Amino acid sequence: MVRRKISNAAVYAISIGAAIGVGLISALFSMKGMKEFASLKQPPLSPPGWLFPIAWTVLYTLMGISAARVYLANTHETKSALTLYAVQLFFNALWSPIFFSLELRLAAFVWLLMLLGLVIWMTAKFKRIDTTAGNLQFPYILWLIFAAYLNFGVFLLNK
């Protein structure tokens, strides 16, 4: 892989900024459906609405740090790992519009399960390249499992 020399700090800043940017774009496309969502029946253990942007900011930051570490490792697996990372970010970005704007709760649940599979696969690839990069994905995996519970619960309670 041919690369220009940029500082490690710049790699981290770009990587974190890109991940958070994906989240912001997704949120913008989901805004109109979030107001209605607040009026839906919620499953037990549903966190307050203010927690979601905080949790996602932390998760996107961890994703960005992790991807930067994989990029900087520059192994023969780096390109395929970062391609998988981009694919899961795409799936991540589309979940919110599917769930909130389109109100396709069951489709969003299936989409979320596909995202979870991609993230588990990506985590395994990241761990082979950089153990810390892989480990930084575990909070994301746990959050996605919890999100799947919430998604399916909202679907069942609001049919």
C-alpha positions as CSV (number, residue, x, y, z in Angstrom):
1,M,0.0,0.0,0.0
2,V,1.5,3.4,-1.1
3,R,0.8,6.2,1.4
4,R,1.7,9.8,1.9
5,K,3.3,10.5,5.2
6,I,0.9,12.2,7.6
7,S,1.2,12.3,11.3
8,N,-0.4,9.7,13.5
9,A,-2.4,12.5,15.2
10,A,-3.9,13.4,11.8
11,V,-4.8,9.8,11.1
12,Y,-6.6,9.5,14.4
13,A,-8.4,12.9,13.9
14,I,-9.5,12.0,10.4
15,S,-10.6,8.5,11.4
16,I,-12.6,9.7,14.5
17,G,-14.1,12.6,12.6
18,A,-15.2,10.3,9.7
19,A,-16.9,7.9,12.1
20,I,-18.7,10.7,14.0
21,G,-19.6,12.3,10.7
22,V,-21.3,9.1,9.6
23,G,-23.3,9.2,12.8
24,L,-24.3,12.8,12.3
25,I,-25.4,12.3,8.7
26,S,-27.5,9.3,9.8
27,A,-29.1,11.3,12.6
28,L,-29.9,14.1,10.2
29,F,-31.8,11.7,8.0
30,S,-33.7,10.3,11.0
31,M,-34.7,13.4,12.8
32,K,-38.3,13.5,11.7
33,G,-39.1,10.0,12.9
34,M,-37.5,10.5,16.3
35,K,-40.3,12.7,17.6
36,E,-42.9,10.0,16.9
37,F,-40.6,7.4,18.4
38,A,-40.8,9.1,21.7
39,S,-44.5,8.4,21.8
40,L,-44.2,4.6,21.2
41,K,-44.3,1.9,23.9
42,Q,-40.8,1.0,25.0
43,P,-39.5,-2.3,26.2
44,P,-38.2,-2.7,29.8
45,L,-34.7,-1.3,30.3
46,S,-35.1,1.4,27.6
47,P,-32.6,4.2,28.5
48,P,-33.7,7.8,28.4
49,G,-33.4,9.5,25.0
50,W,-30.5,11.8,26.1
51,L,-28.3,8.8,26.6
52,F,-28.3,7.7,22.9
53,P,-26.2,10.6,21.5
54,I,-23.7,10.2,24.3
55,A,-23.4,6.5,23.8
56,W,-23.1,6.8,20.1
57,T,-20.4,9.5,20.3
58,V,-18.3,7.3,22.5
59,L,-18.9,4.3,20.2
60,Y,-18.0,6.2,17.0
61,T,-14.9,7.6,18.8
62,L,-13.8,4.0,19.7
63,M,-14.5,2.9,16.1
64,G,-12.4,5.8,14.8
65,I,-9.5,5.0,17.1
66,S,-9.7,1.3,16.2
67,A,-9.7,2.0,12.5
68,A,-6.8,4.4,12.8
69,R,-4.8,1.7,14.7
70,V,-5.5,-0.8,11.9
71,Y,-4.6,1.8,9.2
72,L,-1.3,2.6,11.0
73,A,-0.5,-1.1,11.4
74,N,-0.3,-1.3,7.6
75,T,-0.3,-5.1,7.3
76,H,-1.3,-7.3,4.3
77,E,-4.8,-7.5,5.9
78,T,-5.3,-3.7,6.5
79,K,-7.0,-3.0,3.2
80,S,-9.6,-5.8,3.6
81,A,-10.2,-4.9,7.2
82,L,-10.8,-1.3,6.5
83,T,-13.1,-2.2,3.6
84,L,-15.1,-4.2,6.0
85,Y,-15.1,-1.3,8.4
86,A,-16.5,1.0,5.7
87,V,-19.2,-1.6,4.9
88,Q,-20.3,-1.8,8.5
89,L,-20.3,2.0,8.8
90,F,-22.7,2.1,5.7
91,F,-25.0,-0.5,7.4
92,N,-24.7,1.5,10.6
93,A,-25.7,4.8,8.9
94,L,-28.8,3.2,7.2
95,W,-30.2,1.6,10.3
96,S,-31.5,4.9,11.9
97,P,-33.4,6.0,8.7
98,I,-34.9,2.6,8.3
99,F,-36.0,2.5,11.9
100,F,-37.0,6.1,12.6
101,S,-37.9,7.7,9.3
102,L,-39.3,4.8,7.3
103,E,-40.7,3.2,10.5
104,L,-39.8,-0.3,9.2
105,R,-39.2,-1.7,12.6
106,L,-38.9,-5.4,11.6
107,A,-36.7,-4.6,8.6
108,A,-34.5,-2.4,10.9
109,F,-34.2,-5.4,13.2
110,V,-33.0,-7.7,10.4
111,W,-30.7,-4.9,9.2
112,L,-29.3,-4.6,12.7
113,L,-28.6,-8.3,12.9
114,M,-26.7,-8.1,9.6
115,L,-24.8,-5.1,11.0
116,L,-24.0,-7.1,14.1
117,G,-22.6,-9.9,12.0
118,L,-20.5,-7.5,10.0
119,V,-19.1,-5.9,13.2
120,I,-18.2,-9.3,14.7
121,W,-16.4,-10.3,11.5
122,M,-14.7,-6.9,11.4
123,T,-13.7,-7.2,15.1
124,A,-12.0,-10.6,14.4
125,K,-10.1,-9.1,11.4
126,F,-9.1,-6.1,13.5
127,K,-7.9,-8.3,16.4
128,R,-5.6,-10.2,14.0
129,I,-4.0,-6.9,12.9
130,D,-4.0,-5.1,16.3
131,T,-5.4,-6.7,19.5
132,T,-6.3,-3.3,21.0
133,A,-8.1,-2.3,17.8
134,G,-10.2,-5.4,18.0
135,N,-10.9,-5.1,21.7
136,L,-12.1,-1.5,21.2
137,Q,-15.0,-2.9,19.3
138,F,-16.5,-4.9,22.2
139,P,-18.5,-2.0,23.6
140,Y,-20.0,-1.5,20.1
141,I,-20.9,-5.2,19.9
142,L,-22.6,-5.1,23.3
143,W,-24.5,-1.9,22.4
144,L,-25.7,-3.5,19.1
145,I,-27.0,-6.5,21.0
146,F,-28.8,-4.2,23.4
147,A,-30.1,-2.1,20.4
148,A,-31.4,-5.3,18.8
149,Y,-33.3,-6.1,22.0
150,L,-34.7,-2.5,22.0
151,N,-35.5,-2.6,18.3
152,F,-37.4,-5.9,18.5
153,G,-39.1,-4.8,21.7
154,V,-40.4,-1.7,20.0
155,F,-41.5,-3.7,17.0
156,L,-43.5,-6.2,19.2
157,L,-45.0,-3.6,21.5
158,N,-46.2,-1.3,18.7
159,K,-47.5,-3.6,16.0
